[in-house]
Amino acid sequence: MHLALVCTDTRKGIHGLAALVEEQLKRDPFSGHPFAFRGKRASILKVLFWDGNKLCLFTTRIDRGGFVWPRPSATAIALAVNAR
């Protein structure tokens, strides 16, 4: 999974987020890796994912608190999952 560390306009849809992945993160949105974005207030999280057939956009919102995000030292970071 890749986290976009810059604040993202949460009004963006599938096409806008795919363009953001290509232009700012310099990644391929059709790679099969999920890309996570959050807004300035950290209450909305969007995940863009290519399932091999179509782009999927998952959105969630929390009413209190916010999604904790690493401090931006780059535009994106990759997270590795240690599967056993």
GROMACS elastic network, one bead per residue, 0.5 to 0.9 nm:
[ bonds ]
;  ai    aj funct       b0    kb
    1    33     6  0.56801   500
    1    35     6  0.58280   500
    1    36     6  0.72958   500
    1    77     6  0.83991   500
    1    78     6  0.57035   500
    1    79     6  0.52037   500
    1    80     6  0.69425   500
    1    81     6  0.83573   500
    2    33     6  0.72267   500
    2    34     6  0.62882   500
    2    36     6  0.61634   500
    2    37     6  0.89171   500
    2    76     6  0.64494   500
    2    77     6  0.55441   500
    2    79     6  0.60199   500
    2    80     6  0.89885   500
    3     6     6  0.89581   500
    3    34     6  0.86317   500
    3    35     6  0.59068   500
    3    37     6  0.63751   500
    3    38     6  0.88133   500
    3    69     6  0.84851   500
    3    70     6  0.88948   500
    3    75     6  0.84817   500
    3    76     6  0.53746   500
    3    77     6  0.54303   500
    3    78     6  0.64225   500
    3    79     6  0.75684   500
    4     7     6  0.76836   500
    4     8     6  0.80036   500
    4    21     6  0.83954   500
    4    25     6  0.74458   500
    4    35     6  0.70909   500
    4    36     6  0.60820   500
    4    37     6  0.53864   500
    4    38     6  0.77482   500
    4    72     6  0.88360   500
    4    74     6  0.89236   500
    4    75     6  0.60614   500
    4    77     6  0.69739   500
    5     8     6  0.85856   500
    5    36     6  0.89973   500
    5    37     6  0.76052   500
    5    38     6  0.82845   500
    5    69     6  0.74682   500
    5    70     6  0.71625   500
    5    71     6  0.72037   500
    5    72     6  0.52384   500
    5    73     6  0.80339   500
    5    74     6  0.70385   500
    5    75     6  0.52996   500
    5    76     6  0.52277   500
    5    77     6  0.73907   500
    6    37     6  0.82148   500
    6    38     6  0.83127   500
    6    39     6  0.87038   500
    6    40     6  0.87942   500
    6    72     6  0.67580   500
    6    74     6  0.84442   500
    6    75     6  0.60286   500
    6    76     6  0.77381   500
    7    10     6  0.87515   500
    7    37     6  0.75206   500
    7    38     6  0.62185   500
    7    39     6  0.52673   500
    7    40     6  0.52485   500
    7    41     6  0.87992   500
    7    42     6  0.86188   500
    8    11     6  0.85923   500
    8    12     6  0.81269   500
    8    17     6  0.87426   500
    8    37     6  0.62795   500
    8    38     6  0.58925   500
    8    40     6  0.68546   500
    9    12     6  0.59541   500
    9    37     6  0.89386   500
    9    38     6  0.81115   500
    9    39     6  0.59688   500
    9    40     6  0.77059   500
   10    13     6  0.79381   500
   10    37     6  0.80758   500
   10    38     6  0.69951   500
   10    39     6  0.54655   500
   10    40     6  0.84370   500
   10    44     6  0.71450   500
   10    45     6  0.81265   500
   10    46     6  0.76890   500
   11    16     6  0.89591   500
   12    15     6  0.76435   500
   12    16     6  0.52064   500
   12    17     6  0.61215   500
   13    16     6  0.53764   500
   13    17     6  0.60738   500
   13    18     6  0.84731   500
   13    57     6  0.77875   500
   14    17     6  0.53509   500
   14    18     6  0.60323   500
   14    19     6  0.85833   500
   14    48     6  0.71769   500
   14    55     6  0.73097   500
   14    56     6  0.75283   500
   14    57     6  0.62796   500
   15    18     6  0.51191   500
   15    19     6  0.61631   500
   15    20     6  0.86073   500
   16    19     6  0.51517   500
   16    20     6  0.62250   500
   16    21     6  0.87669   500
   17    21     6  0.62115   500
   17    22     6  0.87116   500
   17    29     6  0.87359   500
   17    35     6  0.89708   500
   17    37     6  0.85470   500
   17    48     6  0.73400   500
   18    21     6  0.50850   500
   18    22     6  0.64057   500
   18    23     6  0.86785   500
   18    28     6  0.83035   500
   18    29     6  0.56760   500
   18    30     6  0.86367   500
   18    48     6  0.76058   500
   18    55     6  0.88283   500
   19    22     6  0.51441   500
   19    23     6  0.59289   500
   19    24     6  0.80886   500
   19    29     6  0.82283   500
   20    23     6  0.52423   500
   20    24     6  0.53988   500
   20    25     6  0.67291   500
   20    26     6  0.84950   500
   21    24     6  0.59247   500
   21    26     6  0.62470   500
   21    27     6  0.56451   500
   21    28     6  0.67514   500
   21    29     6  0.60397   500
   21    35     6  0.78135   500
   22    25     6  0.59275   500
   22    27     6  0.51718   500
   22    28     6  0.58550   500
   22    29     6  0.67564   500
   23    26     6  0.55778   500
   23    27     6  0.79059   500
   24    27     6  0.82396   500
   24    75     6  0.74151   500
   25    28     6  0.87597   500
   25    75     6  0.62482   500
   25    76     6  0.63271   500
   27    30     6  0.88607   500
   27    31     6  0.81332   500
   28    31     6  0.54104   500
   28    32     6  0.86233   500
   28    33     6  0.86525   500
   29    32     6  0.72953   500
   29    33     6  0.74603   500
   29    34     6  0.81638   500
   29    35     6  0.78462   500
   29    48     6  0.77835   500
   29    49     6  0.73255   500
   29    50     6  0.68592   500
   29    55     6  0.83430   500
   30    33     6  0.76692   500
   30    49     6  0.76717   500
   30    50     6  0.52951   500
   30    51     6  0.83224   500
   30    52     6  0.77371   500
   30    54     6  0.87568   500
   30    55     6  0.76327   500
   31    34     6  0.85217   500
   31    49     6  0.85866   500
   31    50     6  0.68697   500
   31    52     6  0.86078   500
   32    49     6  0.63404   500
   32    51     6  0.61694   500
   32    52     6  0.68547   500
   33    48     6  0.85184   500
   33    49     6  0.63372   500
   33    50     6  0.71149   500
   33    51     6  0.89051   500
   34    47     6  0.63456   500
   34    48     6  0.56249   500
   34    50     6  0.73257   500
   35    46     6  0.81743   500
   35    47     6  0.54060   500
   35    48     6  0.51332   500
   35    49     6  0.65200   500
   36    45     6  0.70083   500
   36    46     6  0.57043   500
   36    48     6  0.65188   500
   36    49     6  0.89377   500
   37    44     6  0.83552   500
   37    45     6  0.57909   500
   37    46     6  0.51537   500
   37    47     6  0.62882   500
   37    48     6  0.82974   500
   38    41     6  0.81362   500
   38    42     6  0.57413   500
   38    43     6  0.74874   500
   38    44     6  0.56851   500
   38    46     6  0.62744   500
   38    47     6  0.88404   500
   38    67     6  0.77316   500
   38    69     6  0.84536   500
   39    42     6  0.51320   500
   39    43     6  0.69113   500
   39    44     6  0.58997   500
   39    45     6  0.70603   500
   39    46     6  0.87277   500
   40    43     6  0.81058   500
   40    44     6  0.87189   500
   41    44     6  0.76647   500
   41    66     6  0.72269   500
   41    67     6  0.89708   500
   42    45     6  0.73406   500
   42    61     6  0.88778   500
   42    62     6  0.87764   500
   42    65     6  0.79691   500
   42    67     6  0.53228   500
   42    68     6  0.75157   500
   42    69     6  0.83658   500
   43    60     6  0.83455   500
   43    61     6  0.55186   500
   43    62     6  0.53208   500
   43    63     6  0.68614   500
   43    64     6  0.76306   500
   43    65     6  0.70150   500
   43    67     6  0.62896   500
   44    59     6  0.71572   500
   44    60     6  0.58239   500
   44    62     6  0.67003   500
   44    66     6  0.79665   500
   44    67     6  0.77324   500
   45    58     6  0.81656   500
   45    59     6  0.57476   500
   45    60     6  0.53842   500
   45    61     6  0.63460   500
   45    62     6  0.87351   500
   45    67     6  0.74518   500
   46    57     6  0.68006   500
   46    58     6  0.55729   500
   46    60     6  0.66029   500
   46    61     6  0.88496   500
   47    56     6  0.80397   500
   47    57     6  0.56977   500
   47    58     6  0.50842   500
   47    59     6  0.65180   500
   47    60     6  0.89227   500
   48    55     6  0.69630   500
   48    56     6  0.57931   500
   48    58     6  0.65770   500
   48    59     6  0.89673   500
   49    54     6  0.83608   500
   49    55     6  0.56648   500
   49    56     6  0.51425   500
   49    57     6  0.64920   500
   49    58     6  0.82138   500
   50    53     6  0.70189   500
   50    54     6  0.57355   500
   50    56     6  0.61149   500
   50    57     6  0.89314   500
   51    54     6  0.58369   500
   51    55     6  0.65229   500
   51    56     6  0.72141   500
   52    55     6  0.80883   500
   61    66     6  0.89292   500
   62    65     6  0.71623   500
   62    66     6  0.69471   500
   62    67     6  0.82931   500
   63    66     6  0.82066   500
   69    72     6  0.86170   500
   70    73     6  0.85740   500
   71    74     6  0.88336   500
   72    75     6  0.66950   500
   72    76     6  0.78705   500
   73    76     6  0.83640   500
   73    77     6  0.89776   500
   74    77     6  0.72777   500
